[in-house]
Amino acid sequence: MTEDELNHYGYLWDGTQHGWVLLRAPHLEGGLCIYNKTRRTLLHIESNDLNLALCERLKQKGVEILDNIPPGDVVVSQKK
């Protein structure tokens, strides 16, 4: 994964879009996925490698890690 590819998703950690956190997902490789708790949106990234790299970057940036999705409707946003 190149730095340019990761920086394309910089909005996840740079403060331009608030609410992005990590969500525990034991069924996924790496055990985490990306979720926006403000918009109640689950970010589905098709590439396992990209998802792993983004989750690692978010952990390095110190984002919150949720154990469960809070009750209510969830929107899934898909990225390739």
PLY file of the C-alpha trace (Angstrom):
ply
format ascii 1.0
element vertex 80
property float x
property float y
property float z
element edge 79
property int vertex1
property int vertex2
end_header
0.00 0.00 0.00
1.49 3.32 -1.01
1.33 6.48 1.08
-0.59 8.19 -1.76
-3.26 5.47 -1.67
-3.65 5.85 2.07
-3.69 9.65 1.91
-6.66 9.44 -0.48
-8.59 8.40 2.66
-7.06 11.11 4.86
-10.52 12.44 5.68
-10.88 9.44 7.99
-8.29 10.86 10.40
-7.47 14.45 9.47
-10.55 16.07 11.00
-12.22 17.16 7.75
-15.01 14.62 8.37
-15.85 14.03 12.01
-17.00 10.80 13.61
-14.78 8.15 12.00
-13.86 5.37 14.42
-12.91 1.72 14.29
-15.43 -1.01 15.00
-14.50 -4.48 16.19
-15.41 -7.01 13.50
-14.02 -10.43 14.44
-15.25 -11.98 11.18
-13.00 -9.68 9.10
-9.29 -10.10 8.54
-7.59 -7.87 11.10
-10.71 -7.83 13.29
-11.68 -4.21 12.57
-13.71 -2.12 10.14
-14.29 1.62 9.71
-17.47 3.25 10.99
-18.74 6.82 11.25
-20.62 7.14 14.52
-22.00 10.58 13.62
-23.49 9.57 10.26
-24.08 5.95 11.34
-22.23 4.78 8.22
-20.19 1.62 7.85
-17.40 2.05 5.29
-17.08 -1.20 3.33
-13.73 -1.43 1.55
-13.50 -4.37 -0.84
-9.73 -4.72 -0.69
-8.65 -6.57 2.46
-5.15 -5.11 2.14
-6.45 -1.55 1.93
-8.89 -2.09 4.81
-6.08 -3.49 6.98
-3.76 -0.59 6.13
-6.45 2.02 6.81
-7.43 0.41 10.11
-3.78 0.34 11.15
-3.39 4.03 10.24
-6.51 4.91 12.23
-5.18 2.96 15.24
-1.89 4.88 14.94
-3.85 8.14 14.94
-5.55 7.06 18.16
-9.14 6.91 16.99
-11.77 5.38 19.25
-12.47 1.65 18.91
-16.08 0.56 19.45
-17.03 -2.96 20.50
-20.53 -2.75 18.97
-22.59 -0.56 16.68
-24.99 1.56 18.74
-28.65 0.56 18.21
-30.43 2.02 15.18
-30.23 2.04 11.41
-26.86 1.86 9.65
-25.90 2.95 6.13
-23.21 1.04 4.23
-20.91 3.08 2.00
-18.88 0.91 -0.38
-15.38 1.80 -1.63
-13.21 -0.29 -3.90
0 1
1 2
2 3
3 4
4 5
5 6
6 7
7 8
8 9
9 10
10 11
11 12
12 13
13 14
14 15
15 16
16 17
17 18
18 19
19 20
20 21
21 22
22 23
23 24
24 25
25 26
26 27
27 28
28 29
29 30
30 31
31 32
32 33
33 34
34 35
35 36
36 37
37 38
38 39
39 40
40 41
41 42
42 43
43 44
44 45
45 46
46 47
47 48
48 49
49 50
50 51
51 52
52 53
53 54
54 55
55 56
56 57
57 58
58 59
59 60
60 61
61 62
62 63
63 64
64 65
65 66
66 67
67 68
68 69
69 70
70 71
71 72
72 73
73 74
74 75
75 76
76 77
77 78
78 79
